[in-house]
Amino acid sequence: MPLQATEWKRVAKDFEDRWNFPHCLGAMDGKHIRIICPPNSGTQYFNYKQFFSIVLFAVTDARYNFLYVHAGVQGRISDGGVFRHTAFGQALLNQNLDIPHCEPLPGREVSTPYVFLANDAFPLTENICKPYTVDLNIGSPKRVCNYRISRARRIVENSFGILASIFRILHTTINVEMKDVQNIVVACAYLHNFLRRNTRGKALYSPPGTFDREDIDLGTMIHGSWQADGERLTDLRVLGRNSTMRAKAIRDEFIHYFMTERGRVAWQDKYLGNP
């Protein structure tokens, strides 16, 4: 994981260059990993899908690599609780993560924080940006913003997808001691990064067509080959939550940027997918 603001800025520059999303420090998500109920644990690991699990939480960069992984939060912990139980989440919420200071988006004047992209399983905060849930008519600014957020956030979904499609143990019920479960899951993530960054391994591990891509003429997404795998890791539970006016204003500033000549992409109005 980057340790200094200059390193985080390189991650953000990569997101801006590759996915047209400035001020993005990473995409984050969590998935449930099935386990055998640990001795004397009661229902601590029993999740909303009615099986025992730990959560694999991860943050990815713009190239499908994991910047941070944590495995071990009990499956019964709520969505926001998972985030707060990781060292990354605590550091971000306590402002101890050395991320860049606020500055305007390109061509804008409003000072705007750098953010991590998430889905609705996570809170909307000053440094966590997620899609809107209202006013989602095709062509509306919020619909466009959702598309731009989802387009960049899809990196983490694809990273989890290829990880689980290759390391099949993640689709089983892992029956070893808890510390070994955690080591196995984290080792899979490290191997993922190694294979993604190794020239020869990358060609075999994730050849062209592996990840989701766009048909910009039709405004649709073409599924990557990992989605042919019928098995998927279980998502975190989505719960309603309130957000501060400051967090909402920051997300609104991204809307304004995406609707400007400097910030828009030519095909964003064609997007026909789910809101």
Legacy VTK file of the C-alpha trace (Angstrom):
# vtk DataFile Version 3.0
C-alpha trace
ASCII
DATASET POLYDATA
POINTS 275 float
0.000 0.000 0.000
1.307 3.512 -0.750
2.760 5.153 2.331
3.191 8.746 1.159
1.050 11.327 -0.600
3.352 11.315 -3.633
2.796 7.572 -4.070
-0.979 7.975 -3.752
-0.846 10.712 -6.389
0.727 8.274 -8.837
-2.191 5.912 -8.228
-4.627 8.784 -8.826
-2.862 9.810 -12.038
-3.197 6.254 -13.318
-6.941 6.235 -12.607
-7.323 9.562 -14.392
-5.328 8.417 -17.435
-6.850 4.950 -17.757
-10.408 5.455 -16.459
-11.028 9.214 -16.794
-11.622 9.588 -13.064
-9.444 12.207 -11.322
-8.701 12.279 -7.590
-9.293 8.507 -7.331
-6.949 6.689 -4.955
-8.410 3.215 -5.449
-11.525 1.079 -5.740
-12.585 -0.929 -2.689
-14.949 -3.771 -1.911
-15.384 -6.837 0.280
-16.457 -10.432 -0.287
-17.451 -13.283 2.008
-15.168 -16.351 2.096
-16.834 -19.550 3.323
-15.338 -21.269 6.371
-16.202 -24.026 8.824
-17.608 -22.572 12.036
-14.639 -21.990 14.386
-14.871 -23.766 17.757
-16.772 -21.897 20.487
-17.530 -18.943 18.191
-21.321 -19.157 18.291
-22.807 -16.998 15.541
-19.920 -14.532 15.250
-19.075 -15.766 11.753
-22.643 -16.498 10.594
-23.526 -13.974 7.867
-26.733 -12.607 6.362
-26.614 -15.271 3.625
-26.846 -17.972 6.312
-23.361 -19.451 6.118
-20.148 -19.032 8.133
-17.550 -16.706 6.639
-14.786 -14.206 7.024
-14.608 -11.106 4.852
-11.884 -10.404 2.318
-11.643 -6.611 2.090
-9.471 -5.092 -0.629
-8.456 -1.852 -2.327
-7.210 -2.017 -5.921
-5.282 0.311 -8.201
-6.188 1.197 -11.791
-4.461 -1.914 -13.167
-6.354 -4.618 -11.243
-3.619 -4.988 -8.608
-4.405 -5.132 -4.892
-3.054 -2.155 -2.947
-4.375 -3.443 0.370
-6.007 -6.671 1.527
-7.403 -7.773 4.876
-8.960 -11.145 5.635
-10.530 -12.048 8.938
-13.457 -9.798 9.887
-16.293 -12.020 11.137
-19.045 -12.631 8.611
-21.815 -11.317 10.870
-20.227 -7.826 11.057
-22.253 -5.264 9.114
-20.994 -3.678 5.925
-19.670 -0.478 7.461
-18.308 -2.449 10.391
-16.104 -4.487 8.057
-14.449 -1.300 6.825
-13.911 0.040 10.351
-12.377 -3.264 11.499
-9.462 -2.984 9.061
-6.276 -1.014 9.657
-6.895 0.768 6.351
-10.404 1.825 7.345
-9.314 3.066 10.751
-6.431 5.043 9.257
-8.678 6.657 6.641
-11.472 7.551 9.067
-8.976 8.905 11.612
-7.153 10.875 8.888
-3.927 8.989 9.550
-3.529 7.821 5.960
-1.033 10.090 4.207
-3.222 10.859 1.196
-2.901 14.059 -0.865
-4.482 17.277 0.366
-7.638 18.672 -1.224
-7.262 20.515 -4.514
-9.621 21.420 -7.377
-10.561 18.887 -10.014
-9.064 19.695 -13.463
-10.530 22.940 -14.763
-12.571 23.510 -11.581
-12.147 25.912 -8.663
-13.708 24.058 -5.714
-11.153 22.384 -3.441
-12.035 18.662 -3.564
-10.659 15.704 -1.565
-9.118 12.616 -3.102
-11.473 9.666 -2.800
-11.778 5.898 -2.813
-14.606 4.490 -4.919
-17.070 2.056 -3.370
-20.542 0.598 -3.806
-23.540 1.097 -1.553
-22.199 -1.354 1.036
-19.926 1.453 2.275
-20.643 4.885 3.761
-20.498 8.060 1.701
-17.822 10.189 3.377
-15.427 12.956 2.435
-12.959 10.346 1.145
-15.346 7.594 0.002
-17.444 8.183 -3.108
-20.270 5.870 -4.168
-23.182 6.040 -6.660
-26.431 7.940 -6.201
-29.652 6.052 -5.550
-32.181 8.648 -6.819
-32.889 10.574 -10.057
-31.443 7.888 -12.296
-33.220 8.590 -15.578
-31.067 7.993 -18.645
-29.165 11.181 -19.462
-29.566 12.754 -16.019
-26.359 14.136 -14.453
-26.640 11.691 -11.544
-27.015 8.756 -13.943
-23.903 9.931 -15.794
-22.009 10.289 -12.514
-23.057 6.773 -11.480
-21.726 5.440 -14.761
-18.394 7.196 -14.274
-18.095 5.944 -10.673
-19.084 2.393 -11.630
-16.749 2.405 -14.627
-13.709 3.072 -12.444
-14.943 0.991 -9.487
-15.449 -2.040 -11.724
-11.689 -2.632 -11.377
-12.116 -4.161 -7.930
-15.017 -6.374 -9.063
-12.880 -7.679 -11.899
-9.928 -8.231 -9.580
-12.059 -10.322 -7.221
-13.535 -12.150 -10.217
-10.233 -13.281 -11.723
-8.839 -14.051 -8.249
-11.688 -16.454 -7.415
-11.872 -17.981 -10.892
-8.201 -19.005 -10.696
-7.771 -19.758 -6.993
-10.699 -22.152 -6.676
-10.208 -22.691 -2.959
-12.029 -19.371 -2.525
-15.190 -21.066 -3.820
-14.982 -23.887 -1.290
-15.727 -24.016 2.420
-12.215 -23.707 3.848
-11.750 -26.174 6.685
-8.572 -25.225 8.541
-7.730 -23.158 11.634
-8.671 -19.489 11.416
-5.113 -18.159 11.179
-4.479 -20.548 8.290
-7.659 -19.432 6.530
-6.452 -15.854 6.723
-2.994 -16.801 5.443
-4.455 -18.766 2.524
-6.742 -15.939 1.414
-4.069 -13.247 1.679
-1.562 -15.506 -0.126
-3.995 -15.777 -3.051
-4.081 -11.980 -3.275
-0.276 -11.760 -3.201
-0.029 -14.377 -5.953
-2.571 -12.397 -7.967
-0.341 -9.314 -7.773
2.763 -11.311 -8.632
1.158 -12.814 -11.723
-0.312 -9.479 -12.811
3.061 -7.748 -12.552
5.147 -10.528 -14.083
5.245 -10.156 -17.881
5.131 -13.862 -18.639
2.694 -14.678 -15.838
0.362 -11.838 -16.821
-0.120 -13.230 -20.333
-1.227 -16.586 -18.893
-3.093 -15.357 -15.825
-5.132 -12.588 -17.438
-4.892 -12.730 -21.256
-6.807 -10.219 -23.447
-10.542 -10.518 -22.877
-10.234 -11.505 -19.212
-11.659 -8.257 -17.813
-14.866 -6.354 -18.560
-14.602 -3.793 -21.349
-16.874 -1.278 -23.025
-18.452 -1.016 -26.438
-18.348 2.763 -26.536
-20.399 2.920 -29.751
-23.350 1.072 -28.218
-22.885 2.291 -24.643
-22.810 -1.242 -23.253
-20.373 -3.402 -21.323
-18.811 -6.563 -22.720
-18.304 -9.110 -19.963
-14.808 -10.404 -19.341
-14.080 -14.114 -19.541
-13.996 -14.398 -15.731
-17.758 -13.855 -15.720
-18.276 -17.140 -17.564
-17.566 -18.776 -14.217
-20.992 -19.468 -12.757
-19.720 -19.171 -9.178
-19.304 -15.756 -7.563
-18.036 -14.617 -4.208
-20.816 -13.269 -1.978
-21.131 -9.480 -1.688
-21.336 -7.537 1.530
-24.808 -6.696 2.727
-26.149 -3.314 1.623
-27.810 -1.245 4.355
-29.224 2.270 4.268
-27.227 4.985 6.019
-27.128 8.758 6.372
-24.362 10.928 4.942
-23.099 14.378 5.853
-23.869 17.413 3.718
-20.127 17.813 3.142
-19.838 14.274 1.702
-22.830 14.876 -0.573
-21.394 18.198 -1.765
-18.109 16.524 -2.680
-19.919 13.928 -4.784
-21.929 16.728 -6.416
-18.672 18.418 -7.408
-17.712 15.290 -9.348
-21.066 15.587 -11.169
-20.239 19.148 -12.171
-16.821 18.052 -13.406
-18.179 15.134 -15.444
-20.668 17.442 -17.176
-18.004 19.954 -18.263
-16.127 19.849 -21.552
-12.929 19.113 -19.637
-14.421 16.252 -17.646
-16.928 14.510 -19.900
-16.165 11.506 -22.091
-17.820 11.311 -25.507
-19.771 8.134 -24.814
-21.097 8.800 -21.297
-24.554 9.830 -22.548
-24.917 6.527 -24.408
-24.663 4.379 -21.308
-27.661 2.067 -21.173
-26.702 -0.258 -18.322
-28.250 -0.474 -14.870
-28.267 2.805 -12.904
LINES 1 276
275 0 1 2 3 4 5 6 7 8 9 10 11 12 13 14 15 16 17 18 19 20 21 22 23 24 25 26 27 28 29 30 31 32 33 34 35 36 37 38 39 40 41 42 43 44 45 46 47 48 49 50 51 52 53 54 55 56 57 58 59 60 61 62 63 64 65 66 67 68 69 70 71 72 73 74 75 76 77 78 79 80 81 82 83 84 85 86 87 88 89 90 91 92 93 94 95 96 97 98 99 100 101 102 103 104 105 106 107 108 109 110 111 112 113 114 115 116 117 118 119 120 121 122 123 124 125 126 127 128 129 130 131 132 133 134 135 136 137 138 139 140 141 142 143 144 145 146 147 148 149 150 151 152 153 154 155 156 157 158 159 160 161 162 163 164 165 166 167 168 169 170 171 172 173 174 175 176 177 178 179 180 181 182 183 184 185 186 187 188 189 190 191 192 193 194 195 196 197 198 199 200 201 202 203 204 205 206 207 208 209 210 211 212 213 214 215 216 217 218 219 220 221 222 223 224 225 226 227 228 229 230 231 232 233 234 235 236 237 238 239 240 241 242 243 244 245 246 247 248 249 250 251 252 253 254 255 256 257 258 259 260 261 262 263 264 265 266 267 268 269 270 271 272 273 274
